[in-house]
Amino acid sequence: MKKILCLCLLLAALAAGLSACQQPEPEEPVPNPVATITMSDGRRMRFELRPDMAPNTVANFVKLANDGFFDGQRFFRVVSGVLIQAGDPRNDGTGDPGYAIKGEFADNGFKQNTLTHVRGTLSMARQSGYDTAGSQFFILHYSYPEYDGKYAAFGTIQDEDSLAVLDALATQPVDGSFRPLTAEVIASIRVETYEAEYEPVTLDRK
């Protein structure tokens, strides 16, 4: 009887051990996507995107970037000490991708986004309406907390080399309309998504 009992206990222990071995490992969290802006002269800026703060804004930027939408465009607006702006296929501030996205910022009822507009922040440009952003974005040269809650910040600059490129772009000569005297052409913007999929929800342009 004791032998039978011992055998049963042994089998039970083996079964428990096998079950523990078969438990799936917890999945590693997917890193935040990283966007690289490469200029025509080879200079680069890297940004960590924040889908936890502005998920649809990030999805839209990823989609446009990896589809090549930004390739060949320019930083058409440069205001030293404030920002540099790009993302317009017309390179004059009037262009868009043919649609809009919902503004993910507090003044539009989107409280999830708490990113602040500090130096090196990547944020969406828009018209006066809250849901009018499409593809134009800006990068802050200096900090402007008064933009918090009014624009959809969605990324932060990553390193000193990127900040050096930002400074060079933001301090160049411009004309009276803040257009650089020397064209600053974007060769490409690509986003490393670490195999995560991003598909934006879009709105009809009014």
DAHUUR-V250379 format. One record per residue. N is the residue number from 1. SS is DSSP state (A for helix, B for strand, O for the rest). PHI is phi in whole degrees, -180 to 180 (NA if undefined). OMEGA is omega in whole degrees, -180 to 180 (999 if undefined). Layout:
BEGIN
N,SS,PHI,OMEGA  N,SS,PHI,OMEGA
END
This chain:
BEGIN
1,O,NA,180  2,A,-65,179  3,A,-63,179  4,A,-64,180  5,A,-63,179  6,A,-63,180  7,A,-64,179  8,A,-64,179  9,A,-65,179  10,A,-64,179  11,A,-63,180  12,A,-65,179  13,A,-65,178  14,A,-64,179  15,A,-64,180  16,A,-65,179  17,A,-65,178  18,A,-64,179  19,A,-63,180  20,A,-65,180  21,A,-68,-176  22,A,-87,179  23,O,-65,-179  24,O,-66,176  25,O,-68,176  26,O,-61,-178  27,O,-71,175  28,O,-71,178  29,O,-63,179  30,O,-72,178  31,O,-61,174  32,O,-63,179  33,O,-64,180  34,B,-122,180  35,B,-98,176  36,B,-119,174  37,B,-96,180  38,B,-109,179  39,B,-82,-177  40,O,-64,178  41,O,-94,176  42,O,96,178  43,O,-65,-176  44,B,-134,170  45,B,-127,-179  46,B,-115,-179  47,B,-134,169  48,B,-87,178  49,B,-88,-172  50,O,-123,177  51,O,-65,176  52,O,-70,-179  53,O,-97,-176  54,O,-140,-170  55,A,-61,-178  56,A,-76,176  57,A,-63,177  58,A,-64,-180  59,A,-58,180  60,A,-65,-179  61,A,-65,179  62,A,-60,-178  63,A,-61,-180  64,A,-63,-177  65,A,-63,-175  66,A,-75,171  67,O,-87,178  68,O,84,-176  69,O,-59,-174  70,O,-84,-174  71,O,-61,179  72,O,87,176  73,O,-77,-177  74,B,-124,161  75,O,-79,-170  76,O,-89,-179  77,B,-133,-178  78,B,-132,178  79,B,-119,-175  80,O,-57,-178  81,O,84,-179  82,O,-121,-173  83,B,-163,165  84,B,-123,-172  85,B,-131,179  86,B,-151,177  87,O,97,-178  88,O,-111,179  89,O,-63,178  90,O,-94,180  91,O,58,178  92,O,-138,179  93,O,92,-177  94,O,-110,-173  95,O,-93,180  96,O,-158,-179  97,O,-85,-179  98,O,97,179  99,B,-154,176  100,B,-126,173  101,B,-131,179  102,O,-68,180  103,O,-77,-178  104,O,-97,179  105,O,-150,-168  106,A,-61,-178  107,A,-64,178  108,A,-101,178  109,O,84,-179  110,O,-103,-173  111,O,-83,-176  112,O,-64,-174  113,O,-85,180  114,O,-114,176  115,O,-63,179  116,O,-99,-177  117,O,-88,176  118,O,-97,179  119,O,-51,179  120,O,88,178  121,B,-74,176  122,B,-100,-174  123,B,-144,-177  124,B,-91,170  125,O,-79,179  126,O,-154,172  127,O,-84,-178  128,O,-66,178  129,O,-73,-176  130,O,-71,-176  131,O,-105,-174  132,O,-121,177  133,B,-68,178  134,O,-140,-180  135,O,-135,-177  136,O,-73,-179  137,B,-136,176  138,B,-136,178  139,B,-121,-177  140,B,-76,175  141,O,-77,174  142,O,-122,-178  143,O,-82,178  144,O,-137,-178  145,A,-62,177  146,A,-67,175  147,A,-81,-178  148,O,-60,179  149,O,82,-178  150,O,-112,178  151,O,-136,-176  152,O,-87,172  153,B,-70,-176  154,B,-146,179  155,B,-167,-180  156,B,-134,-180  157,B,-67,-165  158,O,-104,-172  159,O,-156,-177  160,A,-66,178  161,A,-61,178  162,A,-66,178  163,A,-63,179  164,A,-64,177  165,A,-66,177  166,A,-57,-180  167,A,-61,180  168,A,-64,180  169,A,-67,-172  170,A,-82,-176  171,O,-115,-180  172,O,-83,179  173,O,-65,179  174,B,-134,176  175,O,-90,-177  176,O,-66,178  177,O,-103,179  178,O,66,174  179,O,-92,179  180,B,-58,178  181,O,-70,173  182,O,-110,-176  183,O,-61,177  184,O,-105,-171  185,B,-95,176  186,B,-87,176  187,B,-69,180  188,B,-166,165  189,B,-128,178  190,B,-130,-178  191,B,-121,172  192,B,-82,-175  193,O,-101,-178  194,O,54,176  195,O,71,172  196,O,-74,-179  197,O,-104,-178  198,O,-131,179  199,O,-134,-175  200,O,-77,169  201,O,-97,-175  202,O,-113,179  203,B,-120,174  204,B,-66,179  205,O,-73,-178  206,O,-83,999
END
